[in-house]
């Protein structure tokens, strides 16, 4: 039995629940008010997500901090909307990624302010934590694989908004995407939103790579293979803009080098040192 709220959702995602599962799901939604809740049903695991007020994740809070401190409005997180508008935006973005054939969580049920999604298994972040000691090469390969997938997203005319390994997963050998709470493309040109994606993702790559001297250029190359020309141009402009405030960031770091500031400096230094340029052959690109 399909149990969606949005017209067409059942056909698009093909999710069915038995009567006993529906009853258990409704009880969980009525008896709890946590923002994100895991629910183990008889034959599957689902996640309940309720829109509303929340504590900003560290990466998003950092964006707002640097946007204000360094007067770089492009780094500002997307405006917070009403729970109903947040819900509508996230469902629409899930649909856009699904229509472009990127793996996304399946919507089991959606109301005006809450949705129930299928479990997608371990996130890329979780996989990396398990591989960090046991297989460093596979650990860094995931960072490169995500960068390549992000390039495909941009080539499809989309942007993620908050690219972090905790928001990505693997499904049938392909990188999947979730948590579409940020939508910078709604308030800025798409190419600029895509360049912003790259800058934010490299806050993760430069700080998490176990072999940054090889992994960082490889990850940038992987993105460039698919990246639209306009996004590459905007990334160069954005990096140049951010580079102007790098001396101030380093000065602040001498007083207090927090982890967020360190990631900002590392990502900016890398992107300034290896700007994107065209490679040999049509439709490809490489780092210097």
Phi and psi in degrees as a GROMACS rama.xvg file:
@    title "Ramachandran Plot"
@    xaxis  label "Phi"
@    yaxis  label "Psi"
@TYPE xy
-81.1471  146.288  UNK-2
-140.665  60.3445  UNK-3
-95.802  160.579  UNK-4
-97.0885  -39.0693  UNK-5
-81.2028  133.214  UNK-6
-58.2253  134.246  UNK-7
87.5291  -12.6005  UNK-8
-62.8682  -41.4856  UNK-9
-63.5335  -41.6581  UNK-10
-65.8733  -38.7858  UNK-11
-71.7167  -41.7157  UNK-12
-104.24  -16.9858  UNK-13
54.0684  56.5017  UNK-14
-113.199  131.392  UNK-15
-129.936  140.988  UNK-16
-123.163  144.79  UNK-17
-77.4423  165.668  UNK-18
-59.7913  -38.9738  UNK-19
-67.7707  -35.8568  UNK-20
-68.1678  -39.1831  UNK-21
-61.5402  -43.0619  UNK-22
-62.367  -43.9534  UNK-23
-65.6169  -38.6092  UNK-24
-64.8464  -45.9638  UNK-25
-63.8153  -38.2826  UNK-26
-61.9489  -42.9254  UNK-27
-63.45  -39.504  UNK-28
-70.1113  -30.9304  UNK-29
-80.2131  -32.5364  UNK-30
-94.2516  -9.26235  UNK-31
-129.436  152.683  UNK-32
-129.614  17.2603  UNK-33
-62.6583  149.603  UNK-34
-67.8877  -45.45  UNK-35
-127.084  128.692  UNK-36
-138.85  130.646  UNK-37
-88.1698  138.158  UNK-38
-134.164  119.234  UNK-39
-92.5682  107.977  UNK-40
-89.4749  -176.877  UNK-41
-60.3915  -46.379  UNK-42
-116.41  4.74884  UNK-43
-164.236  166.46  UNK-44
-112.015  136.278  UNK-45
-128.912  165.278  UNK-46
-123.637  131.191  UNK-47
-98.7003  126.825  UNK-48
-124.182  123.643  UNK-49
-109.071  130.007  UNK-50
-79.0571  154.178  UNK-51
148.286  -163.938  UNK-52
-64.8777  144.91  UNK-53
-156.422  165.252  UNK-54
-85.459  127.886  UNK-55
-63.6758  137.773  UNK-56
-59.575  155.826  UNK-57
-54.4265  -42.178  UNK-58
-62.586  -41.9431  UNK-59
-70.31  -41.2265  UNK-60
-61.0422  -39.1402  UNK-61
-63.6616  -41.0282  UNK-62
-55.7974  -49.4446  UNK-63
-62.0562  -38.6992  UNK-64
-62.5027  -49.8253  UNK-65
-70.3211  -33.271  UNK-66
-60.9049  -41.6087  UNK-67
-75.625  -44.4779  UNK-68
-64.2767  -43.6274  UNK-69
-102.477  5.1007  UNK-70
55.9349  52.6478  UNK-71
-121.465  86.9044  UNK-72
-61.0335  -22.5782  UNK-73
-61.5082  -23.765  UNK-74
-82.639  -8.92492  UNK-75
-61.7287  137.378  UNK-76
-62.7613  158.077  UNK-77
-59.9601  148.085  UNK-78
-58.2973  141.285  UNK-79
-74.9265  131.442  UNK-80
-106.775  175.371  UNK-81
-65.6799  156.663  UNK-82
-53.9739  -39.3207  UNK-83
-64.9236  -42.3096  UNK-84
-70.282  -36.733  UNK-85
-62.3765  -41.3926  UNK-86
-63.9179  -47.2018  UNK-87
-62.0296  -40.7642  UNK-88
-64.4882  -44.2628  UNK-89
-67.9899  -40.4735  UNK-90
-63.4353  -41.6543  UNK-91
-63.4167  -39.035  UNK-92
-73.3908  -36.2357  UNK-93
-59.5123  -43.9883  UNK-94
-62.933  -38.6314  UNK-95
-65.9107  -41.4287  UNK-96
-68.302  -39.5853  UNK-97
-64.2294  -41.1178  UNK-98
-63.9609  -29.325  UNK-99
-85.8732  6.52454  UNK-100
69.6136  32.2067  UNK-101
-96.8216  138.319  UNK-102
-60.9947  134.633  UNK-103
-141.085  161.823  UNK-104
-62.1807  144.096  UNK-105
-84.169  135.816  UNK-106
-85.3177  117.696  UNK-107
-86.492  -39.3084  UNK-108
-155.982  146.26  UNK-109
-144.714  131.801  UNK-110
-110.281  -163.58  UNK-111
-71.0151  -28.9168  UNK-112
-131.739  7.42782  UNK-113
-146.538  152.266  UNK-114
-140.472  154.175  UNK-115
-117.134  125.844  UNK-116
-122.947  153.169  UNK-117
-67.7797  154.183  UNK-118
-76.8143  136.591  UNK-119
-108.824  7.04064  UNK-120
84.7681  -168.703  UNK-121
-65.1466  140.764  UNK-122
-72.8499  166.545  UNK-123
-59.7232  -38.0249  UNK-124
-58.0626  -46.2717  UNK-125
-63.6772  -43.6708  UNK-126
-61.2518  -40.6409  UNK-127
-65.2516  -39.3882  UNK-128
-63.6856  -35.8482  UNK-129
-72.4253  -29.449  UNK-130
-90.7679  -13.4736  UNK-131
-52.0558  -45.1353  UNK-132
-94.2763  -34.3902  UNK-133
-81.2039  -32.4034  UNK-134
-152.144  79.948  UNK-135
-58.1288  -33.6472  UNK-136
-66.1975  -46.0593  UNK-137
-65.1871  -33.9038  UNK-138
-57.3203  -52.3921  UNK-139
-72.7345  -27.8283  UNK-140
-62.1726  -31.509  UNK-141
-65.5623  -38.5211  UNK-142
-61.5153  -40.5663  UNK-143
-69.3231  -41.3294  UNK-144
-61.9945  -40.6525  UNK-145
-65.9311  -40.87  UNK-146
-60.0695  -41.0246  UNK-147
-63.6377  -41.9032  UNK-148
-65.891  -36.1895  UNK-149
-64.5657  -36.444  UNK-150
-62.2217  -38.7368  UNK-151
-66.0124  -39.0904  UNK-152
-58.7411  -46.2  UNK-153
-67.0973  -37.5578  UNK-154
-64.3363  -26.0699  UNK-155
-83.8671  3.08322  UNK-156
81.905  26.8194  UNK-157
-123.15  166.83  UNK-158
-138.992  153.675  UNK-159
-88.5668  -48.1612  UNK-160
103.787  -38.1586  UNK-161
-143.318  63.2077  UNK-162
-71.0637  112.423  UNK-163
-145.56  148.641  UNK-164
-63.5182  -18.4229  UNK-165
-77.4032  -10.7052  UNK-166
-104.071  10.0205  UNK-167
-123.731  156.556  UNK-168
-149.89  173.078  UNK-169
-111.824  136.612  UNK-170
-143.898  116.926  UNK-171
53.2805  39.988  UNK-172
80.2929  3.36741  UNK-173
-114.878  146.981  UNK-174
-74.749  129.922  UNK-175
-108.875  165.133  UNK-176
-130.747  146.486  UNK-177
-153.16  178.86  UNK-178
56.9992  69.7352  UNK-179
-94.1166  55.2604  UNK-180
-84.3813  -19.8098  UNK-181
-103.954  137.641  UNK-182
-140.282  70.3762  UNK-183
-62.006  -25.9679  UNK-184
-64.777  -13.4005  UNK-185
-79.7173  -13.6929  UNK-186
-127.674  5.5846  UNK-187
-154.132  162.767  UNK-188
-57.1255  147.016  UNK-189
-57.1013  -44.5263  UNK-190
-61.218  -35.8854  UNK-191
-69.9979  -40.0602  UNK-192
-63.3256  -35.892  UNK-193
-69.9678  -39.7319  UNK-194
-63.2771  -38.3454  UNK-195
-61.8019  -40.7964  UNK-196
-53.4303  -47.2293  UNK-197
-64.8535  -45.7305  UNK-198
-58.2245  -46.8591  UNK-199
-66.8347  -38.0063  UNK-200
-66.6527  -34.4998  UNK-201
-76.3524  -11.4398  UNK-202
-61.8237  -33.6392  UNK-203
-79.7854  -48.6843  UNK-204
-59.7631  -49.8777  UNK-205
-67.1533  -26.0586  UNK-206
-93.7842  -24.4632  UNK-207
-100.408  -20.5484  UNK-208
-62.0272  134.285  UNK-209
-82.6688  -24.951  UNK-210
-127.256  71.1447  UNK-211
-61.3539  -28.8674  UNK-212
-64.4501  -26.5189  UNK-213
-107.967  -34.9175  UNK-214
-70.8627  -40.8236  UNK-215
-62.7645  -50.8435  UNK-216
-62.006  -36.5303  UNK-217
-65.1987  -39.0331  UNK-218
-66.3792  -40.9449  UNK-219
-65.5865  -42.6612  UNK-220
-59.6794  -40.1783  UNK-221
-62.5288  -39.922  UNK-222
-67.4134  -42.7938  UNK-223
-64.7906  -26.6494  UNK-224
-56.3185  -36.6871  UNK-225
-109.768  -14.3189  UNK-226
-61.8548  136.327  UNK-227
-63.9444  149.328  UNK-228
-56.6216  -41.3516  UNK-229
-63.1744  -37.2856  UNK-230
-68.0063  -38.1412  UNK-231
-63.5689  -42.5526  UNK-232
-62.3861  -44.7673  UNK-233
-66.8677  -31.9441  UNK-234
-65.205  -40.8367  UNK-235
-60.9118  -45.1926  UNK-236
-63.8475  -43.3003  UNK-237
-65.2401  -42.0133  UNK-238
-63.4009  -40.432  UNK-239
-63.0025  -40.4969  UNK-240
-64.6205  -48.0235  UNK-241
-64.5105  -34.6017  UNK-242
-61.1011  -27.8864  UNK-243
-65.4664  -25.8695  UNK-244
-101.272  4.17273  UNK-245
-61.0594  -41.2213  UNK-246
-58.5738  -38.6942  UNK-247
-65.9974  -40.3968  UNK-248
-62.3452  -41.5301  UNK-249
-65.0121  -38.1703  UNK-250
-63.2193  -44.1082  UNK-251
-62.2464  -36.9374  UNK-252
-63.8157  -26.7703  UNK-253
-67.4364  -27.8509  UNK-254
-85.968  -46.1981  UNK-255
-153.116  106.563  UNK-256
-95.7452  83.3104  UNK-257
-72.8639  166.474  UNK-258
-64.1156  -37.1771  UNK-259
-65.895  -44.0694  UNK-260
-65.3304  -38.7699  UNK-261
-62.1478  -42.704  UNK-262
-63.916  -40.3042  UNK-263
-61.3755  -46.0911  UNK-264
-65.4623  -44.1313  UNK-265
-62.6274  -45.0565  UNK-266
-65.8847  -43.5587  UNK-267
-65.4254  -43.9646  UNK-268
-60.8035  -41.323  UNK-269
-65.7684  -48.0515  UNK-270
-67.8005  -27.555  UNK-271
-73.8543  -34.7477  UNK-272
-77.2829  -30.6045  UNK-273
-125.36  76.2868  UNK-274
-71.8341  150.552  UNK-275
-72.4477  133.778  UNK-276
-136.686  162.124  UNK-277
-68.9934  144.749  UNK-278
-105.461  177.415  UNK-279
-69.7737  140.395  UNK-280
93.9923  148.623  UNK-281
-71.7805  141.266  UNK-282
75.4744  10.0428  UNK-283
-123.826  164.427  UNK-284
-154.085  164.246  UNK-285
-148.836  167.058  UNK-286
-90.7072  154.909  UNK-287
